[in-house]
């Protein structure tokens, strides 16, 4: 059992799902977010409200930690200036604070949007070069490169998880390719933590979908074995889908609607529109 894990973004949807599983892996769990504490703290959980962009608020939380699970960020496309603090500076603060306190590994919630402009049929794997689709995706590229640099220059391990579409159930036809179940997301994070050595690694956060457009075949050492398959929802999702446009970047690039929206505009809003019968 680990002595201490720190989880950022603990009040987000995915952070909420991670709190209990992570608490079972360590003697002390420190969780943090910019929001106030949840009401259901676990016996070994300490919650601290903190701003990722403020080093003096973040750095003390990492003292004595073995692993940092960094899921804190704005999780949508915004103007660059709005993302700069939490998504860019926040990532630097986590890695620099981890280095200062001798943390062994950072497990980072990266995103498919780091390679969002890659074609769906291109066979993207974990060596695919960065092709960000938004300022949000660019922040993920920055953090991945930061993680690689801190490994190569300072010996701080990092596992960057390029999450695709993590929801309770697949929401649209695109999700037949991109869905990541909560159960599989938790397993992926657990394997990123308990694998003995990782160096710097990238893995896709995707379930065992028949139509998955990305491959984790080069990171089998993580031992990630997804259990769920979006194909179980295929018939229902196709029944409500409109006729696809082969020129629509939202359908032909792995970043989905984030690939087709103007820079700085919400990709989440576009995904919600797609889930209401637009695809």
QUIFEN-V522737 format. One line per field, one symbol per residue. psi: psi as a letter, one per 20 degrees, with the letter a starting at -180 (. if undefined). A space follows every 10 residues. Layout:
BEGIN
psi = ???
END
This chain:
BEGIN
psi = pqgppporki irghgghhgg hhhiirhppp qqrirrqril qrhjpppppq ohiohhhggh hipjqhppon jprplrprqg hhigfhhfhg gghggghggh jkqhqpopnb qhihkhiqqh jilpaijpqp mqirhghhhh gghghggggh ghhijoqpoo onpenorhqp irhhihhipo qgghgggggg hhgipgqhcp qpqpnqalph jpjrpkiikh ihkpnqhqpi hijgghghhj qrpqoiiohh hiqiibhhii qqpiqphghh ghghikjj.
END
